[in-house]
Amino acid sequence: MTLEYTPRSVEIVDSTLREGQQSPLLHDYKKYAFSLQDKLEILRALILYGVKFIELFAPIVSPKEAEDFQALHALRDELAPQHGQAFLVAHVRAHPADVESALQAGFDGLHLYMGTSPQSQRYNHGKDLDAVTRQARHLLEDLRRHHPNVWLRFSGEDAFRTPMEDLFRVYDEIAPLVHRLGIPDTVGIATPNLVAQRIAAFRERYPETPLEVHFHDDRGFALPNALAAIRGGAQYVDTTILGLGERSGITSTTALLFNLFLEEAYEAVLGYQIHLSYPLNVLVADKLHMLVPFKEPVSLTNRTHTAGVHQGAVLRHASTYEATPLALFGVNTRDILLGPLSGWNLVRYFLGEIHGFALDRETARELAQRFKAEVYQRIPEESPSKVLLSLAHEMGLPKQPPASQASFQVHEYLHPQPHTAARVRG
């Protein structure tokens, strides 16, 4: 392995197989950790997606992590001839045992960290800043001397609760020894304005050293903070699929690239196979036996329409309520959900275009009123579609061959299907 790689303007450092395994969701769904098969499938998908830096646990974390790494390493090597080199990097404490375990395993890079905030110094490792600096510098000097082909990053953990003068005090000593400086918002307190200020200060002080950022979502700011950091000059961003991670998680991989594309930062998404974004989200959601979360931008939910006004407009032109090019990111279908909020436009479309009934606007309006009056009483024992079809038969609506193949398939408001299937063709 060599460091002969020219980084792109934005490099995703995907940590789904490290930070993602710290998500409480794994415990909620009684999974606790990804299986080796899960990891292999996720790693393959990330490499095909175009991710070049993939962060894993240090082998010292557990015998299982150490064993699984060998299979992941073999898969990476197998994919390299066709898909290019990807680097497997270990998340390690600035501790000799962690570092040695990762080196012996054969990792391509080490992401060293040590707490720099007052809280970390007092309640975590118990060392002052001088001790932190000495320990980190000693390890990094040894690594540069004996392992020159290993990627090195150092992060002052809890950097956004660390005074800037304290961060500079540590980073001034180790900046010449690393390939990247990490600035993690470990407890999720940062705001976009604070991020912009700190990135600007770091760019001024360390103009030749690339910056890597890591944002937790405790305040819901992980994505806007990442975007602010990139605008300010950060080149590397730690992400996970679906934003999985400790507590409320971190920046979502696909959401970040989606927003960079929308901001017309097209050079930032070069080399990423963005059409695989939604399949990637579905893959990881399936591992947790859940749907792609409704707050995830790259999701079928984001092309699903429920209210009657929305449905009527979307039937005429989807752009009325779909403002973003989700199809470019693999969301190639949309849902229109038949239910109590549907209006006459969908009633007419559902019965006429899909089921071949002949009905004009006035009949559709009358039927919609009857449907709204009865559907609440008859669900969930009867599905909304069954209710509507029974009313159409009661009214004696005549049948006619559909004029053309329906462009939408209408789904139940109260009985949605899993988002893992491409059920609706736009």
URKAUR-V672661 format. One record per residue. RES is the residue in one letter. PSI is psi as a letter, one per 20 degrees, with the letter a starting at -180 (none if undefined). Layout:
# URKAUR-V672661
<<RES,PSI> <RES,PSI>>
This chain:
# URKAUR-V672661
<<M,p> <T,r> <L,k> <E,m> <Y,p> <T,o> <P,q> <R,r> <S,h> <V,p> <E,o> <I,p> <V,n> <D,p> <S,k> <T,h> <L,j> <R,f> <E,h> <G,h> <Q,i> <Q,j> <S,p> <P,i> <L,h> <L,h> <H,h> <D,h> <Y,j> <K,k> <K,h> <Y,h> <A,q> <F,p> <S,r> <L,g> <Q,g> <D,g> <K,g> <L,g> <E,g> <I,g> <L,g> <R,g> <A,h> <L,g> <I,g> <L,h> <Y,h> <G,j> <V,p> <K,i> <F,o> <I,o> <E,p> <L,r> <F,q> <A,q> <P,h> <I,i> <V,g> <S,q> <P,h> <K,g> <E,h> <A,g> <E,g> <D,h> <F,h> <Q,h> <A,h> <L,g> <H,g> <A,g> <L,g> <R,g> <D,h> <E,h> <L,i> <A,g> <P,h> <Q,h> <H,j> <G,r> <Q,p> <A,q> <F,p> <L,o> <V,q> <A,p> <H,o> <V,q> <R,q> <A,m> <H,p> <P,h> <A,g> <D,g> <V,g> <E,h> <S,h> <A,h> <L,g> <Q,h> <A,h> <G,k> <F,q> <D,i> <G,r> <L,p> <H,n> <L,q> <Y,q> <M,p> <G,p> <T,i> <S,q> <P,h> <Q,g> <S,g> <Q,h> <R,g> <Y,i> <N,e> <H,i> <G,j> <K,q> <D,r> <L,h> <D,g> <A,g> <V,g> <T,g> <R,g> <Q,g> <A,g> <R,g> <H,g> <L,g> <L,h> <E,g> <D,g> <L,g> <R,h> <R,g> <H,i> <H,m> <P,i> <N,k> <V,p> <W,p> <L,p> <R,q> <F,p> <S,p> <G,o> <E,q> <D,l> <A,h> <F,i> <R,j> <T,p> <P,q> <M,h> <E,h> <D,g> <L,g> <F,h> <R,h> <V,g> <Y,h> <D,h> <E,h> <I,i> <A,g> <P,i> <L,i> <V,r> <H,h> <R,q> <L,p> <G,q> <I,n> <P,p> <D,m> <T,h> <V,j> <G,l> <I,i> <A,q> <T,r> <P,h> <N,g> <L,h> <V,g> <A,g> <Q,g> <R,g> <I,g> <A,g> <A,g> <F,h> <R,h> <E,g> <R,h> <Y,m> <P,h> <E,i> <T,o> <P,q> <L,q> <E,p> <V,q> <H,o> <F,p> <H,q> <D,k> <D,h> <R,j> <G,j> <F,j> <A,g> <L,g> <P,h> <N,g> <A,g> <L,g> <A,h> <A,g> <I,g> <R,h> <G,i> <G,j> <A,p> <Q,h> <Y,p> <V,p> <D,p> <T,r> <T,q> <I,p> <L,j> <G,k> <L,q> <G,r> <E,p> <R,d> <S,j> <G,a> <I,a> <T,p> <S,p> <T,g> <T,h> <A,h> <L,g> <L,h> <F,g> <N,h> <L,g> <F,g> <L,h> <E,j> <E,k> <A,m> <Y,h> <E,h> <A,h> <V,j> <L,p> <G,i> <Y,p> <Q,m> <I,h> <H,i> <L,j> <S,g> <Y,g> <P,h> <L,g> <N,g> <V,g> <L,g> <V,h> <A,g> <D,h> <K,h> <L,j> <H,l> <M,r> <L,q> <V,p> <P,q> <F,i> <K,i> <E,p> <P,g> <V,n> <S,q> <L,h> <T,h> <N,i> <R,k> <T,p> <H,p> <T,g> <A,q> <G,g> <V,g> <H,g> <Q,g> <G,g> <A,g> <V,h> <L,h> <R,g> <H,p> <A,h> <S,i> <T,g> <Y,j> <E,o> <A,i> <T,q> <P,m> <L,h> <A,h> <L,h> <F,j> <G,i> <V,n> <N,j> <T,r> <R,q> <D,p> <I,o> <L,o> <L,p> <G,a> <P,h> <L,i> <S,q> <G,a> <W,h> <N,g> <L,h> <V,g> <R,g> <Y,g> <F,g> <L,h> <G,g> <E,h> <I,g> <H,j> <G,k> <F,q> <A,o> <L,p> <D,a> <R,g> <E,g> <T,g> <A,h> <R,g> <E,g> <L,h> <A,h> <Q,g> <R,g> <F,g> <K,h> <A,h> <E,h> <V,h> <Y,h> <Q,h> <R,i> <I,q> <P,j> <E,h> <E,q> <S,q> <P,h> <S,h> <K,h> <V,g> <L,g> <L,h> <S,h> <L,h> <A,g> <H,h> <E,h> <M,i> <G,k> <L,p> <P,q> <K,q> <Q,q> <P,p> <P,q> <A,h> <S,r> <Q,p> <A,p> <S,i> <F,q> <Q,p> <V,p> <H,r> <E,p> <Y,g> <L,i> <H,l> <P,q> <Q,r> <P,q> <H,j> <T,i> <A,q> <A,n> <R,i> <V,p> <R,p> <G,none>>
